[in-house]
Amino acid sequence: MESNKVRLYTGLFSIIFIAMVMTVFELLFYIYIVNPNVVFFVNQMLENQPQKEVDKRLEQLLFVMNNREQNLINEINIGAYVIIVVEIVFMLTLLSFVYMKILINREGFNIYLLKSTFASSFTTLFILISFQVMFFYFGLNYYYIGRFGTNEVMKRFADVYTH
């Protein structure tokens, strides 16, 4: 019976460990790869717009709207970061609790069970992280509504219908 408890706890440990590492990976992936990429595409879109004489009031209005949007994005990102950090702390606490349960039920504990748990966890993490990175870079090859702004999508539709 004790061996079944240890197997249950090591399985639970593996699941929580994978979830925690993937959460940390997703946060870092967003901060260092996705967000700078989005900023680059938005800046590229704005630079490609034809320069026209714009009324100063309209220019000021767009400036205020842009600042408001950036503030809103920053607030949302900070809120998301706080939630993710709380989630990681919760998973670390749960992980340490499950690890303590494994140590308490040491009678059915086998070092090979722990090694196989980590081996399967790292294999799963490698597959998930590889898929995430490949999927992100694969998606950069396609046009999505809003990726380059609505003007880019409208130009694509116009090209299709005029040719």
N, C-alpha and C positions, 0 to 999 in steps of 0.2 A: 504494500500500500504506500509506503514512504517513497519508493522508487517512482510511482505514478505521480506523486506530488512534485518530486524534483523534476520530472519530465514536463509536467504542466508549467512549473515556474520557469524552467529554461526556455520553453516555447514562448511563454509570455514575455520573458526577458528579451528574446530575439525580436519579437514583434515590436515592442516598445523601443528597442534600440534602433531598429530600422526606421521607424517613424520619426524618432528624434533626429537621426542623422539626415534623413531626407528633408526634414523641416529646416535644419540649419543650411543644408545645401540649397534649397529653394530660396531662402532668404539671401544668401550670398550670391547666388546666380542672378537674382533680380537686381541686387544692388550693383554688382560689378559688370554684368553683361547686358541684361534686358534694358534697364533704365538708361544707361549711356547710349545704347543703340536707338532707343525711342527718341531721345533728345537729339541725336545726330540726324535722324530722318526728319524730324520736325524742322530743325534748322536748315536742312537741305531743301525742304519744301518751301520754306519762307524765302530762301535765297533765290530760288528759281522763279519766283513770282515776278511778273513784269513790273518795273518801277513806273509808277504813274504819279502825276501831280495829285496829291490828296489834300483835301481840305484839312486845315490844322485841327478843327474840332473833331473831325472823324479820326484823325491820327491820335489825338489825345484820348478819345473814347476807346480806341483799340488798345492803347497803352494801358489804360485803367483796367480794361477787361482782361488783358494778358496778365497783369499783376495779380488781379483777383483770382484768376484761374491757377496761377502758380502758387499762391497762398493756399488755395483749396487743395491742390495736389500735395503740397507739403504737409498740411494737416492730416490728410488721409494717410499718407505714407508714414508719418510719425505714429498715428494710431495703430496702423497695421504692424509696425515694428514692435510697439509695446505689447500688442496681443501675441505676436509670435514669440517674443522673449518670455512672456508669462507662460505660454504653452511649452516652451523648451524647459523652463524651470520645473513646471509640473511633471513633464516626462522624466526629467532627471530624478525628481523626488520619487516618482513611481518606480523608476528603474532601480534606485537604491533600495526601496522597500522590497521589491521582488528579489533582488540579490541577497538581501538579509534573510528572506524566506528560504532561499536555496541553501544558505549557510546553516540555518537552523535545522533544516532537514538533511543534514550532511550524510546521514546513514545510507541513503540511496544515491548519493552523489558519485559521479564518475567523471574524471577529468576529460575523458574522450567525448563525453556528452557535451561538456562546455566547449571543447575545441570544435566539435561539429556544429554547435550552435553558432559560434563566431564565423566558421568557414561558410556556412549557408547564409548568414547575415551579410557578410562581405560580398559574396557572389551575387546575392539579390541586389545589394546596393550598387555594385558595378553595373549590373544590367539596367537598373532603373535610371541611374545617373547618365549612362551612355545614351539611353533612349531619349532622355530629356534634352540633352545637348544636341543630339542629331536632329531631333524633331524641331528644335528652335531654329537651327541653321537651315534646315530643309524648308521651313516656312518662310524664310527671308526671300526665297526665289519667287514667291507668288504675291499678287496684289490682293489686298484685303481692304474693304471699305474702311476708311479712316486711317489707314497706314500712312499714306502720303497726303491725306486730306481729301476732301470731296472733289476738289478740282482735278486731281490726278485721276480719280475714278471716272469723272465725267469725260476727261480727255480720252481715256481708254474706250469708253462707250462710243464717243464720237469717231474715233479711229476705226472701230469695228463697223459702224454703220455707213461710213463714207467710203470705205474701201471694199 
